[in-house]
Amino acid sequence: MFAVLGDIQFEVVGSPEGYESAGAYDFAEQKVVESKPQLQWVGDDLDRLKFELIWHASITNPALQLARLRATAAEHLPLPLVFGNGGFRGFFVIESINVKSQQLSAGGAPIAIRVALALKEWSANPLLLASALQAGSLSPIGITAASATGANQLTPGVSALLSTPSAADASGPELEAGDVPAAAIVRSAAQ
């Protein structure tokens, strides 16, 4: 698994064909009498990410993946983006989806498609986000463990959404892409 956006896993052929990350910094131009204008930093722009993914029928169901992606985009909600190594990138909204069919079956079903996905960072007031997490209106991603009855229960641990270590704290364990099966990642204990 390359990454998870909300509950959509990106199972791709090999690795993404392309990945772009763009950030910008805003400056206001202040006019000065009898001199050149001065610049004043206003703030950072929202990050924009672009992925080029190839979905192939040998790895996933391209039509189903695309339908789930479009349905998620139609909800217009910010989603957590977590890479396969466990790195939490932040919350993003789906800005655009472009699809190019590379291989189709005789009946027109997609065998291989190239998906260009554009994401835009969603930034909230940190105090509002913290209070929403405490109130339970946002359910963080958790890892479940099967019990003897077959029901899933949340295992104790730290969610990547609630604890993002600083760059200086590199002593923690590193997760590999296959360490946590996709079926074990859930949104809440109710699932």
TIRO-2110 file (N, C-alpha, C; in Angstrom, 1 decimal):
// TIRO-2110
0.8, -1.2, 0.0, N, 1, A
0.0, 0.0, 0.0, CA, 1, A
0.9, 1.2, 0.0, C, 1, A
0.6, 2.2, -0.9, N, 2, A
1.4, 3.4, -1.0, CA, 2, A
0.9, 4.4, 0.0, C, 2, A
-0.4, 4.6, 0.1, N, 3, A
-1.0, 5.6, 1.0, CA, 3, A
-2.4, 5.3, 1.2, C, 3, A
-3.0, 6.0, 2.3, N, 4, A
-4.4, 5.9, 2.6, CA, 4, A
-4.9, 7.4, 2.7, C, 4, A
-5.9, 7.7, 1.9, N, 5, A
-6.6, 8.9, 2.0, CA, 5, A
-8.0, 8.7, 2.5, C, 5, A
-8.2, 9.1, 3.8, N, 6, A
-9.5, 8.7, 4.4, CA, 6, A
-9.5, 7.2, 4.6, C, 6, A
-10.4, 6.5, 3.9, N, 7, A
-10.5, 5.0, 3.9, CA, 7, A
-10.2, 4.5, 2.6, C, 7, A
-9.7, 5.3, 1.6, N, 8, A
-9.3, 4.8, 0.3, CA, 8, A
-7.8, 4.5, 0.3, C, 8, A
-7.5, 3.2, 0.0, N, 9, A
-6.1, 2.8, -0.1, CA, 9, A
-5.7, 2.9, -1.5, C, 9, A
-4.4, 3.4, -1.7, N, 10, A
-3.9, 3.5, -3.0, CA, 10, A
-3.0, 2.3, -3.2, C, 10, A
-3.5, 1.2, -3.8, N, 11, A
-2.8, 0.1, -4.2, CA, 11, A
-2.4, 0.3, -5.6, C, 11, A
-1.1, 0.5, -5.9, N, 12, A
-0.7, 0.9, -7.2, CA, 12, A
0.3, -0.1, -7.8, C, 12, A
0.5, -0.1, -9.1, N, 13, A
1.5, -0.9, -9.7, CA, 13, A
2.8, -0.3, -9.4, C, 13, A
3.7, -1.1, -8.7, N, 14, A
5.0, -0.6, -8.4, CA, 14, A
4.9, 0.6, -7.4, C, 14, A
5.0, 1.8, -7.9, N, 15, A
5.0, 3.0, -7.1, CA, 15, A
4.2, 4.0, -8.0, C, 15, A
3.9, 5.2, -7.4, N, 16, A
3.3, 6.2, -8.2, CA, 16, A
4.1, 6.6, -9.4, C, 16, A
3.5, 6.9, -10.5, N, 17, A
4.2, 7.3, -11.7, CA, 17, A
4.7, 8.7, -11.5, C, 17, A
4.1, 9.5, -10.6, N, 18, A
4.5, 10.9, -10.4, CA, 18, A
3.9, 11.3, -9.0, C, 18, A
4.7, 12.2, -8.4, N, 19, A
4.2, 12.8, -7.1, CA, 19, A
4.8, 14.2, -7.1, C, 19, A
3.9, 15.2, -6.9, N, 20, A
4.4, 16.5, -6.8, CA, 20, A
3.8, 17.1, -5.5, C, 20, A
4.6, 17.9, -4.9, N, 21, A
4.2, 18.6, -3.7, CA, 21, A
4.6, 20.1, -3.9, C, 21, A
3.6, 21.0, -3.7, N, 22, A
3.9, 22.4, -3.9, CA, 22, A
3.4, 23.2, -2.7, C, 22, A
4.2, 24.1, -2.3, N, 23, A
3.9, 25.0, -1.2, CA, 23, A
4.3, 26.4, -1.6, C, 23, A
3.6, 27.4, -1.2, N, 24, A
3.9, 28.8, -1.5, CA, 24, A
3.8, 29.7, -0.3, C, 24, A
4.4, 30.9, -0.4, N, 25, A
4.4, 31.8, 0.7, CA, 25, A
3.9, 33.1, 0.2, C, 25, A
3.0, 33.7, 0.9, N, 26, A
2.3, 34.9, 0.5, CA, 26, A
3.0, 36.2, 1.1, C, 26, A
3.2, 37.2, 0.2, N, 27, A
3.8, 38.4, 0.7, CA, 27, A
2.9, 39.5, 0.2, C, 27, A
2.6, 40.5, 1.0, N, 28, A
1.8, 41.7, 0.6, CA, 28, A
2.8, 42.8, 0.2, C, 28, A
2.5, 43.5, -0.8, N, 29, A
3.4, 44.6, -1.3, CA, 29, A
2.8, 45.9, -0.7, C, 29, A
3.6, 46.5, 0.2, N, 30, A
3.3, 47.8, 0.8, CA, 30, A
3.9, 48.9, 0.1, C, 30, A
3.1, 49.8, -0.4, N, 31, A
3.6, 51.0, -1.1, CA, 31, A
4.2, 52.0, -0.1, C, 31, A
5.4, 52.5, -0.5, N, 32, A
6.1, 53.5, 0.3, CA, 32, A
6.3, 54.8, -0.5, C, 32, A
6.0, 55.9, 0.1, N, 33, A
6.2, 57.2, -0.5, CA, 33, A
7.6, 57.4, -0.9, C, 33, A
7.9, 57.8, -2.2, N, 34, A
9.2, 58.1, -2.7, CA, 34, A
10.2, 57.0, -2.5, C, 34, A
9.8, 55.8, -2.5, N, 35, A
10.7, 54.6, -2.4, CA, 35, A
10.1, 53.4, -3.1, C, 35, A
10.9, 52.4, -3.2, N, 36, A
10.4, 51.1, -3.7, CA, 36, A
9.4, 50.5, -2.7, C, 36, A
8.4, 49.7, -3.2, N, 37, A
7.5, 49.0, -2.3, CA, 37, A
8.3, 48.1, -1.3, C, 37, A
7.7, 47.8, -0.2, N, 38, A
8.3, 46.9, 0.8, CA, 38, A
7.4, 45.6, 0.8, C, 38, A
8.0, 44.5, 1.0, N, 39, A
7.2, 43.3, 1.1, CA, 39, A
7.1, 42.9, 2.6, C, 39, A
5.9, 42.4, 2.9, N, 40, A
5.6, 41.9, 4.2, CA, 40, A
5.0, 40.5, 4.1, C, 40, A
5.6, 39.5, 4.8, N, 41, A
5.1, 38.2, 4.8, CA, 41, A
3.7, 38.1, 5.5, C, 41, A
2.8, 37.5, 4.8, N, 42, A
1.4, 37.4, 5.3, CA, 42, A
1.1, 36.1, 5.9, C, 42, A
1.6, 35.0, 5.2, N, 43, A
1.4, 33.7, 5.7, CA, 43, A
1.8, 32.6, 4.6, C, 43, A
1.7, 31.4, 5.0, N, 44, A
2.0, 30.3, 4.1, CA, 44, A
0.7, 29.9, 3.3, C, 44, A
0.9, 29.5, 2.1, N, 45, A
-0.2, 29.0, 1.3, CA, 45, A
-0.5, 27.6, 1.7, C, 45, A
-1.7, 27.1, 1.2, N, 46, A
-2.0, 25.7, 1.5, CA, 46, A
-1.2, 24.8, 0.6, C, 46, A
-0.7, 23.6, 1.1, N, 47, A
0.0, 22.7, 0.3, CA, 47, A
-0.9, 22.1, -0.8, C, 47, A
-0.3, 21.8, -1.9, N, 48, A
-1.0, 21.1, -3.0, CA, 48, A
-0.2, 19.8, -3.4, C, 48, A
-0.9, 18.7, -3.5, N, 49, A
-0.2, 17.5, -3.8, CA, 49, A
-0.8, 16.9, -5.1, C, 49, A
0.0, 16.4, -6.0, N, 50, A
-0.5, 15.7, -7.2, CA, 50, A
0.1, 14.3, -7.3, C, 50, A
-0.8, 13.4, -7.5, N, 51, A
-0.3, 12.0, -7.7, CA, 51, A
-0.7, 11.5, -9.1, C, 51, A
0.2, 10.7, -9.7, N, 52, A
-0.2, 10.0, -10.9, CA, 52, A
-0.1, 8.5, -10.5, C, 52, A
-1.2, 7.8, -10.5, N, 53, A
-1.3, 6.5, -10.1, CA, 53, A
-1.8, 5.6, -11.2, C, 53, A
-1.2, 4.4, -11.3, N, 54, A
-1.7, 3.4, -12.2, CA, 54, A
-2.4, 2.3, -11.4, C, 54, A
-3.7, 2.1, -11.7, N, 55, A
-4.5, 1.0, -11.1, CA, 55, A
-4.6, -0.1, -12.1, C, 55, A
-4.2, -1.3, -11.8, N, 56, A
-4.3, -2.4, -12.7, CA, 56, A
-5.1, -3.5, -12.1, C, 56, A
-5.9, -4.2, -12.9, N, 57, A
-6.7, -5.3, -12.4, CA, 57, A
-6.0, -6.4, -11.7, C, 57, A
-4.7, -6.6, -12.0, N, 58, A
-3.9, -7.6, -11.3, CA, 58, A
-3.7, -7.3, -9.8, C, 58, A
-3.9, -6.0, -9.4, N, 59, A
-3.6, -5.6, -8.0, CA, 59, A
-4.9, -5.2, -7.3, C, 59, A
-5.8, -4.5, -8.1, N, 60, A
-7.0, -3.9, -7.5, CA, 60, A
-8.1, -3.9, -8.5, C, 60, A
-9.3, -3.5, -8.2, N, 61, A
-10.4, -3.4, -9.1, CA, 61, A
-10.4, -1.9, -9.5, C, 61, A
-9.8, -1.5, -10.7, N, 62, A
-9.8, -0.1, -11.1, CA, 62, A
-11.1, 0.6, -11.1, C, 62, A
-12.1, 0.0, -11.6, N, 63, A
-13.5, 0.6, -11.6, CA, 63, A
-14.0, 0.9, -10.2, C, 63, A
-13.8, -0.1, -9.3, N, 64, A
-14.3, 0.1, -8.0, CA, 64, A
-13.5, 1.2, -7.2, C, 64, A
-12.2, 1.2, -7.4, N, 65, A
-11.3, 2.2, -6.8, CA, 65, A
-11.7, 3.6, -7.3, C, 65, A
-11.9, 3.7, -8.6, N, 66, A
-12.3, 5.0, -9.2, CA, 66, A
-13.7, 5.5, -8.6, C, 66, A
-14.6, 4.5, -8.6, N, 67, A
-16.0, 4.9, -8.1, CA, 67, A
-15.9, 5.3, -6.6, C, 67, A
-15.1, 4.7, -5.8, N, 68, A
-14.9, 5.1, -4.4, CA, 68, A
-14.3, 6.4, -4.3, C, 68, A
-13.3, 6.7, -5.1, N, 69, A
-12.6, 8.0, -5.1, CA, 69, A
-13.6, 9.1, -5.5, C, 69, A
-14.4, 8.9, -6.5, N, 70, A
-15.3, 9.9, -7.0, CA, 70, A
-16.4, 10.1, -5.9, C, 70, A
-16.9, 9.1, -5.3, N, 71, A
-17.9, 9.2, -4.3, CA, 71, A
-17.4, 10.0, -3.1, C, 71, A
-16.1, 9.7, -2.7, N, 72, A
-15.5, 10.4, -1.6, CA, 72, A
-15.3, 11.9, -2.0, C, 72, A
-14.9, 12.2, -3.2, N, 73, A
-14.7, 13.6, -3.6, CA, 73, A
-16.1, 14.3, -3.6, C, 73, A
-17.2, 13.6, -3.9, N, 74, A
-18.5, 14.2, -3.9, CA, 74, A
-18.9, 14.6, -2.5, C, 74, A
-18.3, 14.1, -1.5, N, 75, A
-18.7, 14.4, -0.1, CA, 75, A
-18.1, 15.7, 0.3, C, 75, A
-17.0, 16.2, -0.4, N, 76, A
-16.4, 17.5, -0.1, CA, 76, A
-15.9, 17.6, 1.3, C, 76, A
-15.3, 16.6, 1.9, N, 77, A
-14.8, 16.6, 3.2, CA, 77, A
-13.3, 16.5, 3.3, C, 77, A
-12.7, 17.1, 4.3, N, 78, A
-11.2, 16.9, 4.5, CA, 78, A
-11.0, 15.5, 5.0, C, 78, A
-9.9, 14.9, 4.4, N, 79, A
-9.6, 13.5, 4.8, CA, 79, A
-8.1, 13.4, 5.2, C, 79, A
-7.8, 12.6, 6.2, N, 80, A
-6.4, 12.4, 6.6, CA, 80, A
-5.6, 11.6, 5.5, C, 80, A
-4.4, 12.1, 5.3, N, 81, A
-3.5, 11.4, 4.3, CA, 81, A
-2.4, 10.8, 5.1, C, 81, A
-2.3, 9.5, 5.0, N, 82, A
-1.2, 8.7, 5.7, CA, 82, A
-0.5, 7.9, 4.7, C, 82, A
0.8, 8.1, 4.7, N, 83, A
1.6, 7.3, 3.7, CA, 83, A
1.9, 5.9, 4.3, C, 83, A
2.3, 5.0, 3.4, N, 84, A
2.5, 3.6, 3.8, CA, 84, A
3.5, 3.4, 4.9, C, 84, A
4.4, 4.3, 5.1, N, 85, A
5.4, 4.2, 6.2, CA, 85, A
4.9, 4.7, 7.5, C, 85, A
3.6, 5.1, 7.5, N, 86, A
3.0, 5.6, 8.8, CA, 86, A
3.0, 7.1, 8.9, C, 86, A
3.7, 7.8, 7.9, N, 87, A
3.8, 9.3, 8.0, CA, 87, A
2.5, 10.0, 7.8, C, 87, A
2.0, 10.8, 8.7, N, 88, A
0.8, 11.5, 8.6, CA, 88, A
1.1, 12.9, 7.9, C, 88, A
0.5, 13.1, 6.8, N, 89, A
0.8, 14.4, 6.0, CA, 89, A
-0.1, 15.5, 6.4, C, 89, A
-1.3, 15.2, 6.9, N, 90, A
-2.2, 16.3, 7.2, CA, 90, A
-3.6, 15.9, 6.6, C, 90, A
-4.5, 16.9, 6.7, N, 91, A
-5.9, 16.7, 6.1, CA, 91, A
-5.9, 17.4, 4.8, C, 91, A
-6.5, 16.7, 3.8, N, 92, A
-6.6, 17.2, 2.4, CA, 92, A
-8.0, 17.0, 1.9, C, 92, A
-8.4, 17.9, 0.9, N, 93, A
-9.6, 17.7, 0.1, CA, 93, A
-9.2, 17.3, -1.3, C, 93, A
-10.1, 16.6, -1.9, N, 94, A
-9.8, 16.2, -3.3, CA, 94, A
-10.2, 17.4, -4.2, C, 94, A
-9.2, 17.9, -4.9, N, 95, A
-9.4, 19.1, -5.8, CA, 95, A
-9.8, 18.7, -7.2, C, 95, A
-9.2, 17.6, -7.7, N, 96, A
-9.6, 17.1, -9.1, CA, 96, A
-9.1, 15.7, -9.3, C, 96, A
-9.9, 15.0, -10.2, N, 97, A
-9.6, 13.6, -10.6, CA, 97, A
-9.6, 13.6, -12.1, C, 97, A
-8.5, 13.2, -12.7, N, 98, A
-8.4, 13.0, -14.1, CA, 98, A
-8.1, 11.6, -14.4, C, 98, A
-8.8, 10.9, -15.3, N, 99, A
-8.6, 9.5, -15.6, CA, 99, A
-8.3, 9.3, -17.1, C, 99, A
-7.3, 8.5, -17.3, N, 100, A
-6.9, 8.1, -18.7, CA, 100, A
-6.9, 6.6, -18.7, C, 100, A
-7.8, 6.0, -19.6, N, 101, A
-7.8, 4.5, -19.7, CA, 101, A
-6.6, 4.1, -20.5, C, 101, A
-5.9, 3.1, -20.0, N, 102, A
-4.7, 2.6, -20.7, CA, 102, A
-5.0, 1.2, -21.4, C, 102, A
-5.9, 0.5, -20.7, N, 103, A
-6.2, -0.9, -21.2, CA, 103, A
-7.6, -1.2, -20.8, C, 103, A
-8.5, -1.6, -21.8, N, 104, A
-9.9, -1.9, -21.5, CA, 104, A
-10.1, -3.3, -22.0, C, 104, A
-11.1, -4.0, -21.3, N, 105, A
-11.5, -5.3, -21.8, CA, 105, A
-12.4, -5.2, -23.0, C, 105, A
-12.7, -6.3, -23.6, N, 106, A
-13.6, -6.2, -24.8, CA, 106, A
-15.0, -5.6, -24.5, C, 106, A
-15.4, -5.7, -23.3, N, 107, A
-16.7, -5.2, -22.8, CA, 107, A
-16.6, -3.7, -22.4, C, 107, A
-15.4, -3.2, -22.4, N, 108, A
-15.2, -1.8, -21.9, CA, 108, A
-14.8, -1.6, -20.5, C, 108, A
-14.7, -2.7, -19.7, N, 109, A
-14.3, -2.6, -18.3, CA, 109, A
-12.8, -2.2, -18.2, C, 109, A
-12.4, -1.4, -17.3, N, 110, A
-11.0, -1.0, -17.2, CA, 110, A
-10.1, -2.1, -16.7, C, 110, A
-9.0, -2.3, -17.4, N, 111, A
-8.0, -3.3, -16.9, CA, 111, A
-6.9, -2.5, -16.3, C, 111, A
-6.5, -1.4, -16.9, N, 112, A
-5.5, -0.5, -16.4, CA, 112, A
-5.9, 0.9, -16.7, C, 112, A
-5.8, 1.8, -15.6, N, 113, A
-6.2, 3.2, -15.8, CA, 113, A
-5.1, 4.0, -15.1, C, 113, A
-4.9, 5.2, -15.6, N, 114, A
-3.9, 6.2, -15.0, CA, 114, A
-4.8, 7.2, -14.4, C, 114, A
-4.6, 7.5, -13.1, N, 115, A
-5.4, 8.5, -12.4, CA, 115, A
-4.5, 9.6, -11.9, C, 115, A
-4.8, 10.8, -12.3, N, 116, A
-4.1, 12.0, -11.8, CA, 116, A
-5.0, 12.6, -10.8, C, 116, A
-4.5, 12.6, -9.5, N, 117, A
-5.3, 13.1, -8.4, CA, 117, A
-4.6, 14.3, -7.8, C, 117, A
-5.4, 15.4, -7.7, N, 118, A
-4.9, 16.6, -7.1, CA, 118, A
-5.6, 16.8, -5.7, C, 118, A
-4.8, 17.0, -4.7, N, 119, A
-5.2, 17.3, -3.4, CA, 119, A
-4.8, 18.7, -2.9, C, 119, A
-5.7, 19.3, -2.1, N, 120, A
-5.3, 20.6, -1.5, CA, 120, A
-5.5, 20.5, 0.0, C, 120, A
-4.5, 21.0, 0.7, N, 121, A
-4.4, 21.0, 2.2, CA, 121, A
-5.7, 21.6, 2.8, C, 121, A
-6.2, 21.0, 3.8, N, 122, A
-7.3, 21.6, 4.6, CA, 122, A
-6.7, 22.0, 5.9, C, 122, A
-6.8, 23.3, 6.2, N, 123, A
-6.2, 23.8, 7.4, CA, 123, A
-7.3, 24.3, 8.3, C, 123, A
-7.3, 23.8, 9.5, N, 124, A
-8.3, 24.3, 10.5, CA, 124, A
-7.6, 24.9, 11.7, C, 124, A
-8.3, 25.7, 12.4, N, 125, A
-7.8, 26.3, 13.6, CA, 125, A
-7.4, 25.1, 14.5, C, 125, A
-6.2, 25.0, 15.0, N, 126, A
-5.7, 23.9, 15.8, CA, 126, A
-6.6, 23.7, 17.1, C, 126, A
-7.1, 24.8, 17.7, N, 127, A
-7.9, 24.6, 18.9, CA, 127, A
-9.2, 24.0, 18.5, C, 127, A
-9.8, 24.4, 17.4, N, 128, A
-11.1, 23.8, 17.0, CA, 128, A
-10.9, 22.3, 16.6, C, 128, A
-9.8, 22.0, 16.0, N, 129, A
-9.5, 20.6, 15.7, CA, 129, A
-9.4, 19.7, 16.9, C, 129, A
-8.6, 20.2, 17.9, N, 130, A
-8.4, 19.5, 19.2, CA, 130, A
-9.7, 19.3, 19.9, C, 130, A
-10.6, 20.3, 19.9, N, 131, A
-11.9, 20.2, 20.6, CA, 131, A
-12.8, 19.2, 19.9, C, 131, A
-12.7, 19.2, 18.5, N, 132, A
-13.5, 18.3, 17.7, CA, 132, A
-13.1, 16.9, 18.0, C, 132, A
-11.8, 16.6, 18.1, N, 133, A
-11.3, 15.3, 18.4, CA, 133, A
-11.7, 14.9, 19.8, C, 133, A
-11.7, 15.8, 20.8, N, 134, A
-12.1, 15.4, 22.2, CA, 134, A
-13.6, 15.2, 22.2, C, 134, A
-14.4, 15.9, 21.4, N, 135, A
-15.9, 15.7, 21.4, CA, 135, A
-16.3, 14.5, 20.7, C, 135, A
-15.4, 13.9, 19.9, N, 136, A
-15.7, 12.7, 19.2, CA, 136, A
-16.3, 13.0, 17.8, C, 136, A
-16.4, 14.2, 17.3, N, 137, A
-17.0, 14.5, 16.0, CA, 137, A
-16.1, 14.0, 14.9, C, 137, A
-14.8, 13.9, 15.1, N, 138, A
-13.9, 13.4, 14.2, CA, 138, A
-13.4, 12.1, 14.8, C, 138, A
-13.4, 11.0, 14.0, N, 139, A
-12.9, 9.7, 14.5, CA, 139, A
-11.6, 9.4, 13.9, C, 139, A
-10.5, 9.4, 14.7, N, 140, A
-9.2, 9.1, 14.2, CA, 140, A
-9.1, 7.7, 13.7, C, 140, A
-8.1, 7.5, 12.9, N, 141, A
-7.8, 6.1, 12.4, CA, 141, A
-7.2, 5.3, 13.5, C, 141, A
-7.7, 4.1, 13.7, N, 142, A
-7.1, 3.2, 14.7, CA, 142, A
-6.8, 1.9, 14.1, C, 142, A
-6.2, 1.0, 14.9, N, 143, A
-5.9, -0.3, 14.4, CA, 143, A
-6.7, -1.3, 15.3, C, 143, A
-7.3, -2.3, 14.6, N, 144, A
-8.1, -3.2, 15.3, CA, 144, A
-7.4, -4.6, 15.5, C, 144, A
-7.8, -5.4, 16.4, N, 145, A
-7.3, -6.7, 16.6, CA, 145, A
-8.5, -7.6, 16.7, C, 145, A
-8.5, -8.8, 16.0, N, 146, A
-9.6, -9.7, 16.1, CA, 146, A
-9.6, -10.3, 17.4, C, 146, A
-10.8, -10.4, 18.1, N, 147, A
-11.0, -11.1, 19.3, CA, 147, A
-11.4, -12.5, 19.1, C, 147, A
-11.5, -13.2, 20.2, N, 148, A
-11.9, -14.6, 20.1, CA, 148, A
-13.2, -14.8, 19.5, C, 148, A
-14.1, -13.8, 19.6, N, 149, A
-15.5, -13.9, 19.0, CA, 149, A
-15.5, -13.5, 17.6, C, 149, A
-14.3, -13.0, 17.1, N, 150, A
-14.3, -12.5, 15.7, CA, 150, A
-14.6, -11.1, 15.5, C, 150, A
-15.0, -10.4, 16.6, N, 151, A
-15.3, -9.0, 16.5, CA, 151, A
-14.0, -8.2, 16.6, C, 151, A
-14.0, -7.1, 16.0, N, 152, A
-12.8, -6.2, 16.0, CA, 152, A
-12.8, -5.3, 17.2, C, 152, A
-11.7, -5.2, 17.9, N, 153, A
-11.6, -4.3, 19.1, CA, 153, A
-10.4, -3.4, 18.8, C, 153, A
-10.4, -2.2, 19.3, N, 154, A
-9.3, -1.3, 19.1, CA, 154, A
-8.2, -1.7, 20.1, C, 154, A
-7.0, -1.8, 19.6, N, 155, A
-5.8, -2.1, 20.4, CA, 155, A
-5.2, -0.8, 20.9, C, 155, A
-4.7, -0.9, 22.1, N, 156, A
-4.1, 0.4, 22.7, CA, 156, A
-2.9, 0.8, 21.8, C, 156, A
-2.7, 2.1, 21.8, N, 157, A
-1.6, 2.6, 21.0, CA, 157, A
-1.8, 4.0, 20.7, C, 157, A
-0.9, 4.6, 19.9, N, 158, A
-1.0, 6.0, 19.6, CA, 158, A
-1.3, 6.2, 18.1, C, 158, A
-2.3, 6.9, 17.9, N, 159, A
-2.7, 7.2, 16.5, CA, 159, A
-1.8, 8.2, 15.9, C, 159, A
-1.5, 8.0, 14.6, N, 160, A
-0.6, 8.9, 13.9, CA, 160, A
-1.2, 10.3, 13.8, C, 160, A
-2.6, 10.3, 13.8, N, 161, A
-3.3, 11.6, 13.7, CA, 161, A
-3.2, 12.4, 15.0, C, 161, A
-3.0, 11.8, 16.1, N, 162, A
-3.0, 12.5, 17.4, CA, 162, A
-1.6, 12.7, 17.9, C, 162, A
-0.6, 12.0, 17.4, N, 163, A
0.8, 12.2, 17.9, CA, 163, A
1.7, 12.2, 16.7, C, 163, A
2.1, 13.3, 16.2, N, 164, A
3.1, 13.4, 15.1, CA, 164, A
4.4, 13.8, 15.7, C, 164, A
5.4, 12.9, 15.7, N, 165, A
6.7, 13.2, 16.4, CA, 165, A
7.4, 14.3, 15.6, C, 165, A
8.2, 15.0, 16.3, N, 166, A
9.0, 16.0, 15.7, CA, 166, A
10.2, 15.4, 14.9, C, 166, A
10.8, 16.1, 14.1, N, 167, A
12.0, 15.6, 13.3, CA, 167, A
13.1, 15.2, 14.2, C, 167, A
13.2, 15.9, 15.4, N, 168, A
14.3, 15.6, 16.3, CA, 168, A
14.1, 14.3, 17.0, C, 168, A
12.8, 13.8, 17.1, N, 169, A
12.5, 12.6, 17.8, CA, 169, A
12.5, 11.5, 16.9, C, 169, A
13.6, 10.9, 16.5, N, 170, A
13.7, 9.8, 15.5, CA, 170, A
13.9, 8.5, 16.2, C, 170, A
13.6, 8.4, 17.5, N, 171, A
13.9, 7.2, 18.2, CA, 171, A
12.7, 6.2, 18.2, C, 171, A
11.6, 6.6, 17.7, N, 172, A
10.4, 5.7, 17.7, CA, 172, A
10.5, 4.6, 16.7, C, 172, A
9.6, 3.6, 16.8, N, 173, A
9.6, 2.5, 15.8, CA, 173, A
9.1, 3.0, 14.5, C, 173, A
9.6, 2.4, 13.4, N, 174, A
9.2, 2.7, 12.0, CA, 174, A
8.3, 1.6, 11.5, C, 174, A
7.2, 2.0, 10.9, N, 175, A
6.3, 1.0, 10.3, CA, 175, A
6.6, 0.8, 8.9, C, 175, A
6.6, -0.4, 8.4, N, 176, A
6.7, -0.7, 7.0, CA, 176, A
5.4, -0.8, 6.4, C, 176, A
5.3, -0.7, 5.0, N, 177, A
4.0, -0.8, 4.3, CA, 177, A
3.2, -2.0, 4.7, C, 177, A
3.8, -3.1, 4.8, N, 178, A
3.1, -4.4, 5.1, CA, 178, A
2.9, -4.7, 6.5, C, 178, A
3.3, -3.9, 7.5, N, 179, A
3.2, -4.2, 8.9, CA, 179, A
1.8, -4.2, 9.4, C, 179, A
0.9, -3.4, 8.9, N, 180, A
-0.5, -3.3, 9.3, CA, 180, A
-1.4, -3.6, 8.1, C, 180, A
-2.1, -4.8, 8.2, N, 181, A
-3.0, -5.1, 7.0, CA, 181, A
-4.1, -4.1, 6.9, C, 181, A
-4.5, -3.8, 5.7, N, 182, A
-5.5, -2.8, 5.4, CA, 182, A
-6.8, -3.0, 6.1, C, 182, A
-7.2, -4.3, 6.3, N, 183, A
-8.4, -4.6, 7.0, CA, 183, A
-8.4, -4.3, 8.4, C, 183, A
-7.2, -4.0, 9.0, N, 184, A
-7.2, -3.7, 10.4, CA, 184, A
-7.3, -2.2, 10.7, C, 184, A
-7.3, -1.4, 9.7, N, 185, A
-7.4, 0.1, 9.9, CA, 185, A
-8.9, 0.5, 9.8, C, 185, A
-9.4, 1.1, 10.8, N, 186, A
-10.8, 1.5, 10.9, CA, 186, A
-10.9, 2.9, 11.4, C, 186, A
-12.1, 3.5, 11.3, N, 187, A
-12.3, 4.9, 11.7, CA, 187, A
-12.8, 5.0, 13.1, C, 187, A
-13.5, 4.0, 13.7, N, 188, A
-14.0, 4.0, 15.0, CA, 188, A
-14.2, 2.6, 15.5, C, 188, A
-14.4, 2.5, 16.8, N, 189, A
-14.6, 1.2, 17.4, CA, 189, A
-16.0, 0.6, 17.0, C, 189, A
-16.8, 1.4, 16.5, N, 190, A
-18.2, 1.0, 16.1, CA, 190, A
-18.2, 0.2, 14.8, C, 190, A
-17.1, 0.3, 14.1, N, 191, A
-17.1, -0.4, 12.8, CA, 191, A
-16.7, -1.9, 12.9, C, 191, A
END
